[in-house]
Amino acid sequence: MILAGLAGTILPLLPSTPLIFLGLLLIAWGNQFINVSWPSLSLLLVMMLVASVLDYIAGAMGAKRVGASRYAVWGALIGSIVGMLGGIIGLILGPFLGAAAGEFYARKDMLHAGKVGFASGIGMLLGAIAKVGLALAMLGVFLLAWWL
């Protein structure tokens, strides 16, 4: 489960951090929570939730940073969700196209819509990097709890 979760940080349609969390929980349970206790597992749960939320809002946050309209923010969010169905290309283009379409609908300015779309794509990329970091941090927290 942990390896599938790590692969899911890069591959679409795999629930990355939830799989990692469940794998770590099963290891702790198999050890009767002797080495890894509930406080550590609670921290891992919070980290998983943060990473999961980042998946959906990173593109919208990127769009908002460049003064996007609410239509662009919603477009980036919807594009992120729909983009997951399109594989890696969908994950990259979904937030970009959604934000650009929403911004063009709101302001009818193609240049600004492109700028907003680009910022949304950058936000999505930064969110993906943060998700990988959180996944690795989850493993680190677990290993520290196991050995300490």
C-alpha positions as a Markdown table, in Angstrom:
| # | Residue | x | y | z |
|---|---|---|---|---|
| 1 | Met | 0.0 | 0.0 | 0.0 |
| 2 | Ile | 2.8 | 2.4 | 0.9 |
| 3 | Leu | 4.6 | 1.8 | -2.5 |
| 4 | Ala | 1.3 | 2.3 | -4.3 |
| 5 | Gly | 0.7 | 5.5 | -2.4 |
| 6 | Leu | 4.2 | 6.8 | -3.3 |
| 7 | Ala | 3.5 | 6.0 | -6.9 |
| 8 | Gly | 0.2 | 7.9 | -6.5 |
| 9 | Thr | 2.1 | 11.1 | -5.7 |
| 10 | Ile | 3.1 | 11.1 | -9.4 |
| 11 | Leu | 0.5 | 9.0 | -11.1 |
| 12 | Pro | -3.1 | 10.2 | -11.4 |
| 13 | Leu | -6.1 | 8.4 | -10.1 |
| 14 | Leu | -4.2 | 6.7 | -7.2 |
| 15 | Pro | -5.0 | 8.0 | -3.8 |
| 16 | Ser | -1.5 | 8.7 | -2.7 |
| 17 | Thr | -1.3 | 9.8 | 0.9 |
| 18 | Pro | -4.5 | 7.9 | 1.9 |
| 19 | Leu | -2.8 | 4.7 | 0.7 |
| 20 | Ile | 0.4 | 5.6 | 2.5 |
| 21 | Phe | -1.5 | 6.3 | 5.7 |
| 22 | Leu | -3.5 | 3.1 | 5.5 |
| 23 | Gly | -0.3 | 1.1 | 4.9 |
| 24 | Leu | 1.4 | 2.8 | 7.9 |
| 25 | Leu | -1.7 | 2.2 | 10.1 |
| 26 | Leu | -1.7 | -1.5 | 9.2 |
| 27 | Ile | 2.0 | -1.8 | 10.1 |
| 28 | Ala | 1.3 | -0.1 | 13.5 |
| 29 | Trp | -1.7 | -2.3 | 14.1 |
| 30 | Gly | 0.2 | -5.4 | 13.2 |
| 31 | Asn | 2.7 | -4.3 | 15.9 |
| 32 | Gln | -0.2 | -3.7 | 18.3 |
| 33 | Phe | 0.6 | 0.0 | 18.3 |
| 34 | Ile | 3.7 | -0.6 | 20.5 |
| 35 | Asn | 6.2 | 1.3 | 18.4 |
| 36 | Val | 3.9 | 3.8 | 16.8 |
| 37 | Ser | 1.1 | 5.2 | 19.0 |
| 38 | Trp | -2.0 | 7.2 | 18.4 |
| 39 | Pro | -0.4 | 10.6 | 18.7 |
| 40 | Ser | 2.0 | 9.8 | 15.9 |
| 41 | Leu | -0.9 | 8.3 | 13.8 |
| 42 | Ser | -3.0 | 11.4 | 14.5 |
| 43 | Leu | -0.2 | 13.5 | 13.1 |
| 44 | Leu | 0.0 | 11.3 | 10.0 |
| 45 | Leu | -3.7 | 11.6 | 9.6 |
| 46 | Val | -3.5 | 15.4 | 9.6 |
| 47 | Met | -0.6 | 15.3 | 7.1 |
| 48 | Met | -2.7 | 13.0 | 4.8 |
| 49 | Leu | -5.6 | 15.4 | 5.0 |
| 50 | Val | -3.5 | 18.4 | 4.2 |
| 51 | Ala | -1.9 | 16.6 | 1.2 |
| 52 | Ser | -5.4 | 15.5 | -0.1 |
| 53 | Val | -6.8 | 19.0 | 0.1 |
| 54 | Leu | -3.8 | 20.4 | -1.7 |
| 55 | Asp | -4.6 | 18.2 | -4.6 |
| 56 | Tyr | -7.8 | 20.0 | -5.2 |
| 57 | Ile | -7.0 | 23.6 | -4.3 |
| 58 | Ala | -3.4 | 24.2 | -5.4 |
| 59 | Gly | -4.4 | 25.3 | -8.9 |
| 60 | Ala | -7.2 | 27.6 | -7.6 |
| 61 | Met | -4.7 | 29.1 | -5.2 |
| 62 | Gly | -2.2 | 29.8 | -8.0 |
| 63 | Ala | -4.9 | 31.5 | -10.0 |
| 64 | Lys | -6.0 | 33.6 | -7.0 |
| 65 | Arg | -2.4 | 34.9 | -6.5 |
| 66 | Val | -2.6 | 36.8 | -9.9 |
| 67 | Gly | -5.9 | 38.4 | -9.2 |
| 68 | Ala | -8.2 | 35.9 | -10.9 |
| 69 | Ser | -11.9 | 36.2 | -10.8 |
| 70 | Arg | -14.0 | 33.8 | -8.8 |
| 71 | Tyr | -14.9 | 32.2 | -12.1 |
| 72 | Ala | -11.3 | 31.4 | -12.8 |
| 73 | Val | -10.8 | 30.0 | -9.3 |
| 74 | Trp | -13.8 | 27.7 | -9.7 |
| 75 | Gly | -12.6 | 26.8 | -13.2 |
| 76 | Ala | -9.2 | 25.8 | -11.9 |
| 77 | Leu | -10.8 | 23.7 | -9.2 |
| 78 | Ile | -13.2 | 22.0 | -11.6 |
| 79 | Gly | -10.4 | 21.6 | -14.1 |
| 80 | Ser | -8.2 | 19.9 | -11.4 |
| 81 | Ile | -11.0 | 17.4 | -10.7 |
| 82 | Val | -11.9 | 16.7 | -14.3 |
| 83 | Gly | -8.2 | 16.7 | -15.3 |
| 84 | Met | -7.5 | 13.7 | -13.0 |
| 85 | Leu | -9.5 | 11.6 | -15.5 |
| 86 | Gly | -7.1 | 12.6 | -18.3 |
| 87 | Gly | -3.9 | 11.2 | -16.8 |
| 88 | Ile | -0.8 | 13.2 | -16.4 |
| 89 | Ile | -1.7 | 15.5 | -19.3 |
| 90 | Gly | -5.1 | 16.1 | -17.8 |
| 91 | Leu | -3.6 | 16.9 | -14.5 |
| 92 | Ile | -1.3 | 19.5 | -16.1 |
| 93 | Leu | -3.9 | 21.0 | -18.6 |
| 94 | Gly | -7.0 | 20.7 | -16.4 |
| 95 | Pro | -6.3 | 23.5 | -14.0 |
| 96 | Phe | -4.8 | 25.7 | -16.7 |
| 97 | Leu | -7.7 | 25.3 | -19.1 |
| 98 | Gly | -10.3 | 25.6 | -16.3 |
| 99 | Ala | -8.8 | 28.8 | -14.9 |
| 100 | Ala | -8.2 | 30.3 | -18.3 |
| 101 | Ala | -11.8 | 29.5 | -19.4 |
| 102 | Gly | -13.3 | 30.9 | -16.2 |
| 103 | Glu | -11.2 | 34.1 | -16.5 |
| 104 | Phe | -12.0 | 34.6 | -20.1 |
| 105 | Tyr | -15.7 | 34.2 | -19.3 |
| 106 | Ala | -15.4 | 36.8 | -16.6 |
| 107 | Arg | -13.3 | 39.5 | -18.3 |
| 108 | Lys | -13.1 | 38.6 | -22.0 |
| 109 | Asp | -9.4 | 39.3 | -22.0 |
| 110 | Met | -7.4 | 36.5 | -23.6 |
| 111 | Leu | -4.0 | 37.7 | -22.4 |
| 112 | His | -5.1 | 38.0 | -18.7 |
| 113 | Ala | -6.9 | 34.6 | -19.1 |
| 114 | Gly | -3.7 | 33.0 | -20.2 |
| 115 | Lys | -1.8 | 34.6 | -17.4 |
| 116 | Val | -4.3 | 33.3 | -14.9 |
| 117 | Gly | -4.2 | 29.8 | -16.5 |
| 118 | Phe | -0.4 | 29.7 | -16.3 |
| 119 | Ala | -0.5 | 30.7 | -12.6 |
| 120 | Ser | -3.0 | 28.0 | -12.0 |
| 121 | Gly | -0.7 | 25.4 | -13.6 |
| 122 | Ile | 2.2 | 26.6 | -11.6 |
| 123 | Gly | 0.1 | 26.4 | -8.4 |
| 124 | Met | -0.8 | 22.8 | -9.4 |
| 125 | Leu | 2.8 | 21.9 | -9.9 |
| 126 | Leu | 3.8 | 23.5 | -6.6 |
| 127 | Gly | 1.0 | 21.6 | -4.9 |
| 128 | Ala | 2.2 | 18.3 | -6.4 |
| 129 | Ile | 5.7 | 19.0 | -5.1 |
| 130 | Ala | 4.3 | 19.7 | -1.7 |
| 131 | Lys | 2.3 | 16.5 | -1.8 |
| 132 | Val | 5.5 | 14.5 | -2.5 |
| 133 | Gly | 7.2 | 16.3 | 0.3 |
| 134 | Leu | 4.3 | 15.5 | 2.7 |
| 135 | Ala | 4.3 | 11.9 | 1.6 |
| 136 | Leu | 8.0 | 11.6 | 2.4 |
| 137 | Ala | 7.5 | 13.4 | 5.7 |
| 138 | Met | 4.8 | 10.9 | 6.6 |
| 139 | Leu | 7.3 | 8.1 | 6.2 |
| 140 | Gly | 9.9 | 10.1 | 8.2 |
| 141 | Val | 7.4 | 10.7 | 11.1 |
| 142 | Phe | 6.5 | 7.0 | 11.1 |
| 143 | Leu | 10.1 | 5.8 | 11.1 |
| 144 | Leu | 11.0 | 8.3 | 13.9 |
| 145 | Ala | 8.0 | 7.1 | 16.0 |
| 146 | Trp | 9.0 | 3.5 | 15.3 |
| 147 | Trp | 12.6 | 3.9 | 16.5 |
| 148 | Leu | 12.1 | 6.4 | 19.3 |
